[in-house]
Amino acid sequence: MMRIHHLNCGTMQPVGGRLINGNRLPFQTARMICHCLLIETDQGLVLVDTGVGVRDIANPRQSLGREFLFLTRPRLDLAETAVCQVTGLGYAVDDVRHIVLTHLDLDHAGGLPDFPKAKVHLHTTEHQAAMSAATRAERLRYRSGQWAHGPDWVTYNPTSGDQWFGFEAVRQLQGISADLALIPLPGHTRGHTGVAVRRHEGTEGATSPRWLLHAGDAYFSHGEIDPLAPRFTPGLALFQTLVQADGPARHRNQARLRELAKDHGDQIEIFSAHDPVELDRYRQNEPRSVTGERHDRAQGDHQGRLAHPRLTRPATRPSPPPPLSGHGAAVSSWSGGPRWW
């Protein structure tokens, strides 16, 4: 049975609660998170985004930069790193065979060094932007130390692909089942993408809708893609404008996500990378054995055990997940190529 875990791989606590979250006192700190997915497949574990990593916590000023630390005030909790949560679920580090990135911003790519053998999938344009870091803004958002270990990059051409609910240039991912795809959503960065995950009937907790779309930083709060009454908090609206690589593209893709939610909300659940309301909704539906264990770790109960994440495998591990049922059913033929619905 396919299992999808919703992880928080980095809590941030910027100043300005109501300006950011919209539901706190003005001088309270806000709550933002790094929403990642851990997907159990018959090709091994797939991690969608990696959040903040062990190296970032060990040396935050060098790894994350003073500007990010000042603006976001990250918690820097070792228990929140993806590697600690993976091993806490009973898996080994090398069980993570693939990492799929929405983009390479430092709060999405920080965990890359913790999974050195994983293949890293992303948009070619995003890879090029991060490697060149041609502008000051890109030098702040991309931290080359996060990929100094030399990841096994797998990049995807932005000019060719399939279709998915009206979105062009969708790419099926190499070496992973046809149940994951990159959905180009440029604007926040030059090569920003969403990641679509198809949930089969056997997926734990899956009813309807059958698709998840991790929209990364295409938006920051669930109200922004409300198809009936979109709403924006002033703090997040300002921040998105300040860090955007392409404003018109970002606004255009937010409008497309609203249309997607309106026209296909019965088939697709959309969530973003930093909205705690969306993460909490999924975490409430997860088995207690998963969420309860994470909560205990976050309270520091297992800090000693987590001090060396590569040595934290339990004495016994769960059996590998069985193959997905209905594998390959996400793609159907048509005159112009594969179609993803």
Phi, psi and chi 1 to 4 in degrees:
 res  aa     phi    psi   chi1   chi2   chi3   chi4
   1 MET       -  130.7  179.6  172.5   60.9      -
   2 MET   -69.1  134.9 -177.3 -179.6 -177.5      -
   3 ARG  -123.9  138.3  -76.3 -174.7   76.4 -178.4
   4 ILE  -121.1  119.5  -59.3  174.1      -      -
   5 HIS  -101.8  133.7  -56.6  -81.9      -      -
   6 HIS   -99.8  115.2  -67.3  -97.4      -      -
   7 LEU  -111.3  145.7  -48.0  179.7      -      -
   8 ASN  -101.8  109.8  172.5   20.3      -      -
   9 CYS  -107.3   36.2  -64.1      -      -      -
  10 GLY   154.7  110.0      -      -      -      -
  11 THR   -91.8  135.8  -61.7      -      -      -
  12 MET  -120.0  146.0  -63.6  169.0  -77.3      -
  13 GLN  -133.1   62.3  -54.9  165.2  105.3      -
  14 PRO   -67.2  156.2   25.3  -33.9      -      -
  15 VAL   -72.3  145.0  174.9      -      -      -
  16 GLY   106.0   57.3      -      -      -      -
  17 GLY   -53.1  -56.8      -      -      -      -
  18 ARG   -68.4  -33.5 -176.3  175.2  -62.7  172.3
  19 LEU   -66.6  -22.0  -64.8  175.0      -      -
  20 ILE  -107.2  -55.8  -65.8  172.7      -      -
  21 ASN   -85.2  -24.6  -68.3  138.1      -      -
  22 GLY    83.0   -7.0      -      -      -      -
  23 ASN  -133.5   23.6   59.2   -6.8      -      -
  24 ARG  -126.4  169.0  -63.4 -168.2  172.7 -158.9
  25 LEU   -67.0  150.1  -64.9  174.6      -      -
  26 PRO   -54.8  -34.3  -24.5   33.3      -      -
  27 PHE  -101.6    6.5  -60.7  105.7      -      -
  28 GLN   -76.5  157.0  -79.5 -174.3  -47.6      -
  29 THR   -75.7  147.9   57.3      -      -      -
  30 ALA   -83.6  169.0      -      -      -      -
  31 ARG  -123.6  122.3  176.8 -179.2  170.8 -132.1
  32 MET  -129.7  155.8  -60.4  176.9   68.5      -
  33 ILE  -135.2  172.7   47.4   83.5      -      -
  34 CYS  -116.9   97.1  -65.0      -      -      -
  35 HIS   -82.3  110.9 -168.4  159.1      -      -
  36 CYS  -117.1  161.0  -57.1      -      -      -
  37 LEU  -116.5  139.8  -61.8  179.0      -      -
  38 LEU  -118.0  117.5 -179.6   67.5      -      -
  39 ILE  -115.6  124.6  -53.0  169.7      -      -
  40 GLU   -88.3  116.7  -59.6  176.6    6.9      -
  41 THR  -128.2  173.3   78.0      -      -      -
  42 ASP   -77.3   -3.6   54.6  -16.1      -      -
  43 GLN   -98.1   11.3  -73.3   89.1   22.8      -
  44 GLY   103.5 -167.7      -      -      -      -
  45 LEU   -83.3  141.7  -60.2 -179.8      -      -
  46 VAL  -121.1  127.5  177.6      -      -      -
  47 LEU  -108.3  126.3 -169.5   60.0      -      -
  48 VAL  -102.1  111.1  178.5      -      -      -
  49 ASP    64.7  159.9  -80.6   -7.0      -      -
  50 THR  -128.2   -8.6   67.2      -      -      -
  51 GLY    63.8 -147.2      -      -      -      -
  52 VAL   -87.5  137.7  174.8      -      -      -
  53 GLY  -106.7  177.2      -      -      -      -
  54 VAL   -61.0  -42.6  172.1      -      -      -
  55 ARG   -61.8  -38.4  178.8 -178.9  179.2  -86.3
  56 ASP   -62.0  -37.4  -59.0  -33.2      -      -
  57 ILE   -75.7  -36.2  -66.0  173.0      -      -
  58 ALA   -68.4  -35.4      -      -      -      -
  59 ASN  -142.6   70.1 -166.1  -12.6      -      -
  60 PRO   -63.6  -37.6   19.6  -30.6      -      -
  61 ARG   -65.2  -43.1  178.7  169.4  -68.7 -170.5
  62 GLN   -72.8  -40.4  178.5 -179.2  -14.0      -
  63 SER   -81.2  -41.5 -173.1      -      -      -
  64 LEU  -101.9  -27.2  -61.4  172.7      -      -
  65 GLY    93.2  148.5      -      -      -      -
  66 ARG   -65.1  -36.6  -70.0  177.3  -65.3  178.0
  67 GLU   -62.5  -46.8  -65.1   85.1   -5.0      -
  68 PHE   -63.2  -43.2  177.9   82.4      -      -
  69 LEU   -62.9  -40.5  -64.6  173.9      -      -
  70 PHE   -68.5  -43.2  175.1   76.6      -      -
  71 LEU   -75.5  -40.4  -71.9  173.9      -      -
  72 THR  -102.5  -20.5   68.4      -      -      -
  73 ARG    48.0   61.9  -59.2  174.1   70.7 -117.4
  74 PRO   -66.9  149.0   26.0  -34.8      -      -
  75 ARG   -69.5  -34.8 -177.2  178.3  -67.6  170.1
  76 LEU    57.7   55.6  -61.0  178.0      -      -
  77 ASP  -101.3  118.7 -176.7   -8.6      -      -
  78 LEU   -56.5  -33.9 -174.8   66.4      -      -
  79 ALA   -65.6  -20.2      -      -      -      -
  80 GLU   -86.5  -10.5  -70.5 -173.9  -19.5      -
  81 THR   -64.7  148.8   59.6      -      -      -
  82 ALA   -60.0  -38.7      -      -      -      -
  83 VAL   -65.4  -37.4   68.4      -      -      -
  84 CYS   -70.7  -35.0  -75.1      -      -      -
  85 GLN   -73.8  -34.6  -64.2 -169.5   63.6      -
  86 VAL   -64.1  -49.5  166.9      -      -      -
  87 THR   -68.2  -30.1   56.0      -      -      -
  88 GLY   -66.7  -23.0      -      -      -      -
  89 LEU   -86.8    0.5  -71.0  169.1      -      -
  90 GLY    99.7    7.9      -      -      -      -
  91 TYR  -102.7  161.8  -72.3   98.6      -      -
  92 ALA   -90.6  157.9      -      -      -      -
  93 VAL   -55.1  -43.3  170.6      -      -      -
  94 ASP   -74.6   -5.7  -68.1  -15.3      -      -
  95 ASP   -69.3  -19.1  -71.0  -25.1      -      -
  96 VAL   -80.2  101.8  176.1      -      -      -
  97 ARG   -89.7  -27.4  -53.1  -70.8  176.9   80.9
  98 HIS  -138.3  141.1  -59.5  -86.4      -      -
  99 ILE  -122.3  127.8  -64.7  171.8      -      -
 100 VAL  -112.7  123.2 -175.1      -      -      -
 101 LEU  -107.0  134.5  -66.4  176.1      -      -
 102 THR   -70.7  -36.3   59.5      -      -      -
 103 HIS  -169.2  178.5   58.9  -57.0      -      -
 104 LEU  -106.1   18.9  -87.4  165.8      -      -
 105 ASP   -54.9  151.7  -87.3    1.1      -      -
 106 LEU   -60.7  -27.5   55.9   89.7      -      -
 107 ASP   -89.2    6.6   53.7  -27.6      -      -
 108 HIS  -116.2  -24.8  -64.7 -106.5      -      -
 109 ALA  -108.7    3.4      -      -      -      -
 110 GLY   -62.8  -26.9      -      -      -      -
 111 GLY   -86.9    0.1      -      -      -      -
 112 LEU   -55.2  -45.4  -70.8  179.7      -      -
 113 PRO   -64.4  -18.4  -18.6   31.1      -      -
 114 ASP   -77.7  -10.4  -60.4  -29.8      -      -
 115 PHE  -131.0   67.1  -56.1   96.6      -      -
 116 PRO   -65.9  -20.5   24.3  -34.2      -      -
 117 LYS   -95.2   -3.6  -64.7 -176.6  179.7  179.9
 118 ALA   -76.5  144.3      -      -      -      -
 119 LYS   -76.4  138.8  -67.1 -177.1  179.1  -66.0
 120 VAL  -114.8  115.9 -178.4      -      -      -
 121 HIS  -102.4  133.3  -56.4 -104.3      -      -
 122 LEU  -164.5  171.5   74.2  164.4      -      -
 123 HIS   -70.6  137.6 -157.8  -65.7      -      -
 124 THR   -56.6  -42.7  -60.9      -      -      -
 125 THR   -61.2  -38.4  -56.3      -      -      -
 126 GLU   -68.3  -41.8 -177.0   67.3   11.3      -
 127 HIS   -61.2  -44.8 -178.0  -97.4      -      -
 128 GLN   -63.4  -42.0  -68.2  172.4  -16.7      -
 129 ALA   -61.9  -42.3      -      -      -      -
 130 ALA   -71.4  -38.0      -      -      -      -
 131 MET   -70.4  -34.3  -63.3  -53.3  110.3      -
 132 SER   -86.8  -36.0   62.2      -      -      -
 133 ALA    41.0   62.1      -      -      -      -
 134 ALA   -75.4  -22.8      -      -      -      -
 135 THR  -114.4  164.1   67.3      -      -      -
 136 ARG   -62.0  -39.6 -178.0  178.1 -176.8  -84.5
 137 ALA   -60.5  -40.3      -      -      -      -
 138 GLU   -71.3  -32.1  -71.1  178.5  -22.6      -
 139 ARG   -69.3  -26.1  -72.9 -170.0  -70.0  -85.9
 140 LEU   -79.4  -38.4  -70.9  174.5      -      -
 141 ARG   -84.3  -28.9   77.4 -170.5  -43.3  156.8
 142 TYR  -102.6  127.0  -60.4  130.1      -      -
 143 ARG  -116.7  105.1  -50.5  -64.0  -70.0 -170.4
 144 SER   -61.7  -23.6   60.0      -      -      -
 145 GLY   -62.6  -21.5      -      -      -      -
 146 GLN   -73.8  -14.6  -66.6  179.2  -23.3      -
 147 TRP  -128.3   25.3   47.7   83.9      -      -
 148 ALA   -66.9  -18.5      -      -      -      -
 149 HIS   -76.6   -5.8   60.8  -70.7      -      -
 150 GLY    77.4   66.1      -      -      -      -
 151 PRO   -62.1  158.6  -18.0   30.6      -      -
 152 ASP   -85.6   87.8 -175.1    0.0      -      -
 153 TRP   -73.5  141.3  -58.6  107.9      -      -
 154 VAL  -128.3  108.9 -176.1      -      -      -
 155 THR  -108.9  157.9   60.6      -      -      -
 156 TYR  -128.3  131.3  -63.1   85.6      -      -
 157 ASN   -65.8  129.9 -169.8  -40.5      -      -
 158 PRO   -77.7   -7.9   28.5  -35.1      -      -
 159 THR  -100.7   -1.2   60.1      -      -      -
 160 SER  -143.1  152.0   62.0      -      -      -
 161 GLY   163.5 -151.6      -      -      -      -
 162 ASP  -114.2 -164.7  -47.3  -39.2      -      -
 163 GLN  -125.5  148.1  -70.6 -166.8    5.0      -
 164 TRP  -146.8  106.2 -177.9   83.7      -      -
 165 PHE    49.2   41.3  -68.3   97.2      -      -
 166 GLY    90.6   -7.3      -      -      -      -
 167 PHE   -88.6  132.0  -75.4   78.5      -      -
 168 GLU   -88.6  167.1  -56.8  -71.8  -18.1      -
 169 ALA    55.6   42.2      -      -      -      -
 170 VAL   -83.2  136.4  175.4      -      -      -
 171 ARG  -117.8  125.3  -60.5  -53.7  -56.6 -111.5
 172 GLN   -68.6  143.3 -179.4  179.5  -21.4      -
 173 LEU   -91.6  134.4  -57.0 -175.7      -      -
 174 GLN   -67.8  130.7  -61.3  174.9   21.2      -
 175 GLY    81.0   -0.8      -      -      -      -
 176 ILE  -119.5  158.1  -50.1  178.5      -      -
 177 SER   -59.9  164.0   73.0      -      -      -
 178 ALA   -71.4   10.6      -      -      -      -
 179 ASP   -92.8    0.9  -58.7  -75.9      -      -
 180 LEU  -127.1  143.6  -81.7   83.3      -      -
 181 ALA  -153.2  150.7      -      -      -      -
 182 LEU   -87.5  132.6  -67.6  177.3      -      -
 183 ILE  -116.3  107.6  -45.7  -64.5      -      -
 184 PRO   -59.2  124.4  -24.8   35.8      -      -
 185 LEU  -137.0   61.2  -64.9  171.6      -      -
 186 PRO   -67.0  160.7   26.3  -35.0      -      -
 187 GLY   141.2  -62.1      -      -      -      -
 188 HIS   -59.1  -48.4  178.7   70.6      -      -
 189 THR  -128.6  172.5   64.3      -      -      -
 190 ARG   -65.6  -34.4  -73.8 -167.0  -92.1  161.1
 191 GLY  -120.1   30.7      -      -      -      -
 192 HIS   -63.9  139.4 -176.6  -80.7      -      -
 193 THR  -134.4  160.1   64.0      -      -      -
 194 GLY   -96.7  166.5      -      -      -      -
 195 VAL  -125.4  117.7  179.4      -      -      -
 196 ALA   -94.4  135.3      -      -      -      -
 197 VAL  -127.0  123.0 -177.8      -      -      -
 198 ARG   -91.0  125.1 -174.6  176.0 -173.3  -90.4
 199 ARG   -96.7  120.0  -60.8 -170.1  -64.9 -173.9
 200 HIS   -79.8  172.6  -70.9  -84.1      -      -
 201 GLU   -58.9  -30.4 -174.5  176.5  -15.3      -
 202 GLY   -85.7   -0.1      -      -      -      -
 203 THR   -67.9  132.8  -57.6      -      -      -
 204 GLU   -60.4  127.5 -178.2  171.9  -58.9      -
 205 GLY    80.6    0.6      -      -      -      -
 206 ALA   -85.2  127.3      -      -      -      -
 207 THR  -122.5 -102.1   54.5      -      -      -
 208 SER  -134.9  139.7  179.9      -      -      -
 209 PRO   -80.4  169.4   28.3  -33.4      -      -
 210 ARG   -96.7   -7.0   59.0  178.4  177.3  163.4
 211 TRP  -117.3  142.7  -74.7   95.0      -      -
 212 LEU  -109.8  139.1  -66.3  176.7      -      -
 213 LEU  -123.9  107.7  176.4   59.7      -      -
 214 HIS   -80.5  107.7 -170.4  -40.1      -      -
 215 ALA   -89.4    6.8      -      -      -      -
 216 GLY    57.8 -129.5      -      -      -      -
 217 ASP  -103.5   24.4  -72.1    2.0      -      -
 218 ALA   -63.6  -26.3      -      -      -      -
 219 TYR  -149.8  169.3   70.9   95.2      -      -
 220 PHE  -119.9  -19.9  -85.7   62.7      -      -
 221 SER  -138.4  142.1  176.2      -      -      -
 222 HIS   -56.4  -29.3   56.2  -78.0      -      -
 223 GLY   -65.0  -22.5      -      -      -      -
 224 GLU   -68.5  -24.0  -62.4  172.1   25.3      -
 225 ILE  -114.0   19.2   62.6  162.4      -      -
 226 ASP   -64.2  116.2 -173.6  -34.2      -      -
 227 PRO   -68.8  -20.3   23.3  -31.4      -      -
 228 LEU   -95.8  -39.6  -60.1  178.7      -      -
 229 ALA  -145.7   73.9      -      -      -      -
 230 PRO   -61.1  140.6   15.1  -24.2      -      -
 231 ARG  -142.4  149.9   54.5 -161.8 -178.0  -83.6
 232 PHE  -135.1  135.7  -52.4   80.8      -      -
 233 THR   -82.2  143.5   60.5      -      -      -
 234 PRO   -63.0  -35.6   15.9  -27.8      -      -
 235 GLY   -64.9  -44.7      -      -      -      -
 236 LEU   -71.3  -36.2  -70.2  179.1      -      -
 237 ALA   -61.7  -43.6      -      -      -      -
 238 LEU   -65.6  -45.8  174.9   61.6      -      -
 239 PHE   -60.7  -44.9  177.7   76.4      -      -
 240 GLN   -62.4  -36.1  -69.7  177.4   82.0      -
 241 THR   -67.8  -39.7  -61.2      -      -      -
 242 LEU   -68.0  -33.6  -69.1  175.1      -      -
 243 VAL  -102.3   -3.1  -58.6      -      -      -
 244 GLN   -66.7  143.7   66.0 -167.8   11.0      -
 245 ALA   -87.8  -29.3      -      -      -      -
 246 ASP  -149.1   96.6 -174.9  -22.5      -      -
 247 GLY   -59.4  -51.4      -      -      -      -
 248 PRO   -58.0  -39.8  -27.6   36.0      -      -
 249 ALA   -66.2  -39.6      -      -      -      -
 250 ARG   -63.1  -46.9 -177.8  175.5   68.5   83.3
 251 HIS   -65.2  -38.1  -71.8  -69.1      -      -
 252 ARG   -63.7  -41.9 -176.0  166.6   56.1 -110.0
 253 ASN   -73.5  -31.6  -80.3  -45.0      -      -
 254 GLN   -62.7  -41.0  -79.6 -167.4   -1.7      -
 255 ALA   -63.7  -37.6      -      -      -      -
 256 ARG   -67.1  -36.1  -65.0 -177.3   73.2 -165.8
 257 LEU   -66.9  -36.5  -70.2  174.0      -      -
 258 ARG   -63.5  -40.7  -75.8 -168.7  -73.3  -86.8
 259 GLU   -65.1  -39.7  -73.6  -65.3  -48.7      -
 260 LEU   -62.5  -43.4 -172.4   66.7      -      -
 261 ALA   -64.4  -37.6      -      -      -      -
 262 LYS   -71.2  -44.7  177.4  173.7   69.6   72.0
 263 ASP   -85.7  -26.9  -64.1  -21.5      -      -
 264 HIS  -133.3   26.1  -58.2  -72.8      -      -
 265 GLY   -61.6  -21.0      -      -      -      -
 266 ASP   -79.5  -10.4   60.1  -27.2      -      -
 267 GLN  -115.5  -21.1  -62.9  173.6  -86.7      -
 268 ILE  -132.7  132.8  -53.1  167.2      -      -
 269 GLU  -103.8  127.1  -73.6  179.8    0.2      -
 270 ILE  -109.2  134.8  -52.2  170.4      -      -
 271 PHE  -144.1  160.6   60.5   91.2      -      -
 272 SER  -112.3 -178.4   63.1      -      -      -
 273 ALA   -83.8  -24.0      -      -      -      -
 274 HIS  -124.4    6.7  -61.0  -58.2      -      -
 275 ASP   -88.3  113.0 -173.1  -18.0      -      -
 276 PRO   -68.3  -27.2   24.5  -33.6      -      -
 277 VAL   -63.0  -43.8  173.5      -      -      -
 278 GLU   -66.2  -43.4  -65.6  172.8  -28.4      -
 279 LEU   -61.8  -44.8  176.3   68.6      -      -
 280 ASP   -60.4  -35.6  -69.3  -14.7      -      -
 281 ARG   -60.2  -42.9 -178.6 -177.2   69.9 -150.9
 282 TYR   -74.1  -38.3  -71.2  108.0      -      -
 283 ARG   -66.4  -31.9  -65.3  -83.4  -73.9  -93.1
 284 GLN   -63.5  -26.0  -71.6  171.4   -1.1      -
 285 ASN   -93.7   -3.3  -65.3  -33.8      -      -
 286 GLU   -81.5  155.1  -73.9 -169.4  -27.7      -
 287 PRO   -58.6  145.7  -20.3   30.2      -      -
 288 ARG   -57.7  -32.7  172.5   64.8 -169.8  170.8
 289 SER   -63.5  -24.8   59.7      -      -      -
 290 VAL   -88.8  -56.5  175.5      -      -      -
 291 THR   -67.5  -36.9   57.3      -      -      -
 292 GLY   -64.8  -40.6      -      -      -      -
 293 GLU   -65.3  -42.3 -177.0 -178.8   -3.6      -
 294 ARG   -61.7  -41.5  -72.5 -157.2 -152.0  105.7
 295 HIS   -62.1  -42.6  176.5   74.2      -      -
 296 ASP   -61.5  -43.0  -68.0  -18.4      -      -
 297 ARG   -64.3  -41.4  -67.8 -156.6  -53.1  -89.1
 298 ALA   -62.8  -27.4      -      -      -      -
 299 GLN   -81.4   -2.1  -63.8  -59.1  -44.6      -
 300 GLY    93.4    6.1      -      -      -      -
 301 ASP   -64.0  -26.8  -68.3   -9.7      -      -
 302 HIS  -119.1   25.3  -56.7  -60.7      -      -
 303 GLN   -60.7  -37.4  -76.1  -62.9  -35.9      -
 304 GLY   -63.3  -42.4      -      -      -      -
 305 ARG   -66.3  -28.6 -178.7  170.3   65.5   83.3
 306 LEU   -91.1    0.8  -66.4  171.7      -      -
 307 ALA   -60.9  -29.7      -      -      -      -
 308 HIS  -128.0   91.0 -162.3  -49.0      -      -
 309 PRO   -60.9  -22.9   21.2  -32.3      -      -
 310 ARG   -81.2   -5.4  -67.5  175.2 -171.9  -91.8
 311 LEU  -117.1   22.3  -60.3  177.8      -      -
 312 THR  -105.2   14.1   57.8      -      -      -
 313 ARG   -63.5  134.0  -80.4 -179.4   67.9 -176.0
 314 PRO   -65.1  167.8  -18.3   30.0      -      -
 315 ALA   -63.3  -32.4      -      -      -      -
 316 THR  -123.6  149.2   60.3      -      -      -
 317 ARG  -121.7  150.2  -70.4  177.2   49.0 -144.8
 318 PRO   -65.2  154.5   22.3  -31.5      -      -
 319 SER   -64.4  149.1  -59.4      -      -      -
 320 PRO   -57.8  144.3  -20.8   31.5      -      -
 321 PRO   -64.7  144.0   22.5  -31.7      -      -
 322 PRO   -71.0  164.2   26.2  -34.3      -      -
 323 PRO   -58.2  150.9  -22.2   32.6      -      -
 324 LEU   -68.8  143.0  -61.9  179.1      -      -
 325 SER   -82.4  149.1   59.3      -      -      -
 326 GLY    65.6   30.3      -      -      -      -
 327 HIS   -62.7  133.4 -152.4   43.9      -      -
 328 GLY    89.4   -4.0      -      -      -      -
 329 ALA   -72.9   -8.4      -      -      -      -
 330 ALA   -73.0  -16.3      -      -      -      -
 331 VAL  -113.1  129.9 -178.9      -      -      -
 332 SER  -125.9  151.9   60.2      -      -      -
 333 SER   -82.5  147.2  -61.5      -      -      -
 334 TRP  -151.5  175.2   69.0  -58.0      -      -
 335 SER   -65.0  -24.0   58.0      -      -      -
 336 GLY  -102.0    6.5      -      -      -      -
 337 GLY   119.1 -167.7      -      -      -      -
 338 PRO   -64.4  150.8  -19.9   31.1      -      -
 339 ARG  -131.9  133.2 -174.7  174.1   60.4 -164.8
 340 TRP  -102.0   61.0  -73.3   74.4      -      -
 341 TRP  -165.8      -   72.4   89.2      -      -
